[in-house]
Amino acid sequence: MLDPTRLRLLREFAEHGTMTAVGEVCGMTSSAVSQQLATLEREAGVPLFERSGRRVRLTAEGRRLVRHAHIVLNALDAAEEDLRSATTPRGPVRVACFATAAVHRLLPAMAVARTRHPGLRVIMAELEPRETVEALRRGACDLGISFSYNLIPEDLPPGISRWFVGAEPILLALPATHPAAGPADDSSVDLGTLRGDPWIAGSRGTTDHVLLGRACAMAGFHPDVIHTADDYALVLRMVREGLGVALVPELVASVVGVPDGVVLRPIATVEITRTTYALVRTVTPAVTAVLDLLGAHPDAERP
C-alpha cells in the first residue's frame, strides 16, 4: 500500500522540482526526502524518477502517480475535515491536570463521559500548572486544567483561551490546639498573629511558595519557612504533628480529608483565592464535550 506521507512528498516534488526545495517546504533534509521517495518508488513497483543531466525528473509513471496522489490526498483531507466538523464527540482528548482538580473535577467527568459520549476517550496526565501551559503550547495535550491565585496574576501565551471552572478561598491549616484556632469552625484568623510561627510552604519556586511570601508581606511580616512539601495530605499531617502552620485551598478538605488534630480557618486580613481554569488552543466537538462535563464556560462569562 502506498504511504500517504510519501505521496505528499511526491506531490511537492511535482510542484517544486527538486529534492532540496521539497525539503525546505516540508522541513526535511534533501537526503531524507530522497530516501522517502526512493521507498515510494519501491512500493509502486515502477520507475518514478529518471536522470536528466544533473537533475532528477518524473517519469511518465511518476506523473501518472502524481495525478492519483492529488485525488487520494484531497479525499483524505476531506475525510479529516469531515471528522473534525462532526457534531458527535469522538476520539481521544488528552487532558493535563493538577492532582486536586483531577480528583474533584476530571475523574467524575470521565465517569459521566463513558455513558454520555461512548466514542469519546479522555486521557489524563498529572502535571503542575506551568507544565500544563507548556504542554498545551507544544501541542502535547488538547486541554489543560490549571489554577491561579488572585495575588499572583499570570498571562497566558498567545492562542490559548481560558475557561472558568471554579474558585475557592485559601484557608489556614492549624493544629487544633493552636491559640489562634478559636472555638468555632468559622473563627477567622488575623494572619499577622502568626508572624512568630514556623511555616510549611510549597517547594521553592512554586506558586504556592510565592503565594505564602506575598500574603504574609501584605500582613506585615516575612514567614519563617521551616519545611517545604507539595503534597497537601503530607502538609496536613505535618501540621497535625505541630511542625508548622500552612495555607491550603478549601477543596483540600473534601479531596484529601482533614486529619484529626487539624483545623482549617478562614483568613481575616488578606483575601486569597484560587481559581481553577480549563485551558484550550482549539475547541473541537470532543474538547467542547469535556468542557461541558467540567462545567466550564468562557472566562469572560464567569459569575
N, C-alpha and C positions, 0 to 999 in steps of 0.2 A: 504494500500500500504506500502511495506517495505521501510524504510528510508535508502538511500544510505550511509549516515554518520554512521549509526549503522551497516550496512553491512561491512563497512571498519573496524570497531572495531571488528566485528566477525572474519573477515579475519586475523586481527592481533592476536586475541586470538588463532586461529588455528595454527599460526606460533610460537607464544611465550609461550603459555600455561598457563599464569597466568594473573589475573586482574592487578596485580602490574606492571608486565612487559609491558602490553599494555598501562597502564597509563604513564609509563616512555617514551615509544616510541611516544605517541600521546600528551604528555604534559597535562595530566589529572590526577586527583587523582584516586586511585583504586576504591573508592566508587562511583565516577561519572561514571567510566567505567561499574561497576556492575549495576548501575541504568539504563544506556542506553541499556545494553544487556538484562536486565530484560524486558524493554519496547519492545525490538525487539522480545523477546520470546512471549509476549502477542500479538504482531502484527502477528507473524507467526501462532499462534494458536496451536502449538505443542511444547513439551518439547525440548529445545535445549541443556540443560545442566543437568548433574547429578553429585551427590556427589560420590567421590571415596576417602574414608578416610577423610583427612582434605582438600583435593583438589577438584576442580571442573573440570569436563572434558565434552567434547562434546558428545551428544547422537548420535545415527545413523542419526536422523533427522537433528541434528546440522551439522554433517559432510556433509550431502546432501546439506544443505543450503549454506555451505561454497563453494561447487563446483559451485552453481548458482551465489554466490556473486562474484567469480572470473570472470565469464562471464559478469555479469551486470556491474561491476566496470571497467573492461577492455573496455567495449563498451562505457561507459560514458567518460573515459579518452580519448578514440579515438575521440569521438564527440567533446570534448573540444579542443583537439589539432587541429582537422579539422577546427573548427571555428576560432581558433587563427591564423591559417595559411591562412585563406581565404583572397583573394585579395580585396574583396569588403569591404570598411569601414562600420562597423555597430556597434550598441550598444552604451552605454554611454562612454563619455570621460570626466572625472572630471578635470576641469581646475581651478587652483588657480591663481589669477591675481591682480595686484595693479590697483587702480581706473583709472589713466590716460591711461594706456595701454588697460584697458577694454573698454573704450570709443573709443579710436583711432584704436585699433587693433582687439580686440577679438569680439566685437559686430558686426562689419562688416563681420568678418569671419563666425560668427554664422549665419548671414543672408544668406550668399552665400551657407553655408552648407545645408540649408534646401532644396535647389533645386538641388545642385550638388551631395549631398550624402543623400538621403532620409532616409536611415537606420541608419544614424549617429545622436547621440544625445549628444550635448555639454552642460555640466552642469557647471556653473560658481560659484565660491566663491571668494569674495573680501578678499584678505589677503595682508599684507605687505611682503616685500622680505624675511625677516628672518623667518616669519611664513610660507611662501610658501616653503622654503627649508625644514623646519621641517616636514610639511605636506607631502611633496614628499618622504622624508626619511622614514616616518612612513607608507607610502602606502595609505595615506588619499586622495591623488589626483593622477591622471595619468600624468598630465602635469602642469608645473608651468611657469608663466610669471613673471620674476623678472628683476631687474636692478642693475647696479653697477656703481660707479663713478671712473674715472681714478685716482683720488687722494686717493682712499680707496680700494686697491686691496683685494680681498677676495678669499679664497679657498673653493671649493665645497666638500661635503662629498664624500667618495668613492662610485662609482656605479652610479653617476649622470652625465649625459652628457649635454653639454651646446650648444645651437643653437643660432646663431646670428640673431636678428630681426631688429635692427636699432640703430643708435646713433644720438645724438643731443647735441648742446652746452648748457651750463648753462649761463643764462643771468642775468643781474642786473635789478631788478624792482625798479623804482624810481618815485617819484611824478613828474608830468610834469614840475612843477615849480622849480625843484631842479637845482642848478647851474651846476651840472655835467651832466645833461640830454643832453645838446648840441642841436643844431638846426636840426640835421638830424637823421633819424631812425638808420643809421649805425654808428653814433658817438660812438666810443669806449670809455670806461671809465677806468682810472687807479684806480684799487681797493684801492690803498694806499690813494687816495684823500678822501676816505670815512671813514678814521680812527676815525673821530670825530662824526660820525652819529650814531643814535640809530639803532639797527638791529632787524629784525624779523626772527626767526630761527625755525626749526622743534623742536619737543619736545626733551628734554634732553635724550640722549641715542640712538636716532635715527641716521641713517647715514646722514640725512640732517643736523642735528646739528653738527655732527663731521666734515662734509664737510666744513661748514662755518668756523669753527675754523682753519682747515688746510689751506684753501685758504687764509684767512686773515694773517695767520702766514707766508705764503710764500710772502705776500705783506708787511710784516714787522710790523704788529700790531695785537692786540687782540681785537676782536669785542665786542662792548658794546651791548650785547643781552638784550633787554628790554622785548620783547614779544615772546611767542612761540605759533606756530599753525601748524597743519599738513594738513589742507585743503587749497589748493592753491587759491581757489576762495576767501576764507576768508583773506588769506595773501595779495592778491592784493587789496582788499578793505581796509585793514589796511594801506597799502602803500598810497592809494588814500587819506586817512584821515590824512596823514602826521605823522603816528605813527612810521615810520621807513622805512628802505630800506631792500631789501631781495634778495636772489638768487632763481631763478626759472628756470626749464627746458624750452627750446624753445617750446616744444609741448603744454605747458600750454596755449599759446596764441590761438591755434586752438581748444583745448578741452574745456577750461574754458571760454576763452574770456578775453580780457584786458579792464577793465572799463575805461571810460573817466577820464582823470586826471592822468593816469598812463602810463609810457613809459617803454619799455624793451630795454636795451642797451647791446651790446657785451662788454666783459671784455678784456682790453688791455694787462694787465700784467701777468695774470695767465690763462693758458688754462684749462678749466674744461669741461668735457663731461660726459654725462650719456648714458650708453649703455643698451639697453633692450635685454634680452635673454629669450629663451624658454628652460626650464629645464625638462629633462625626465630621467626615470630609464629604462623603457622597451619600445622599439619602435615597436608598433603593427601597422597593417594597419590603424586602426582608429586614433591612435596618429599621424601617418605619414600624414594622410589626414588633420588633424588640423594644423600640422607644415606647410604643403604646403599652406593652406589657410592664414596662418600668414606671408607667405613669408620668412620663417626661413630656414637657412641652417647651417650645422656644423660650429662651431666657427672657426675651422682651415681654412675654405674656405671663411671667411668674406672678403669683399672688402677692 
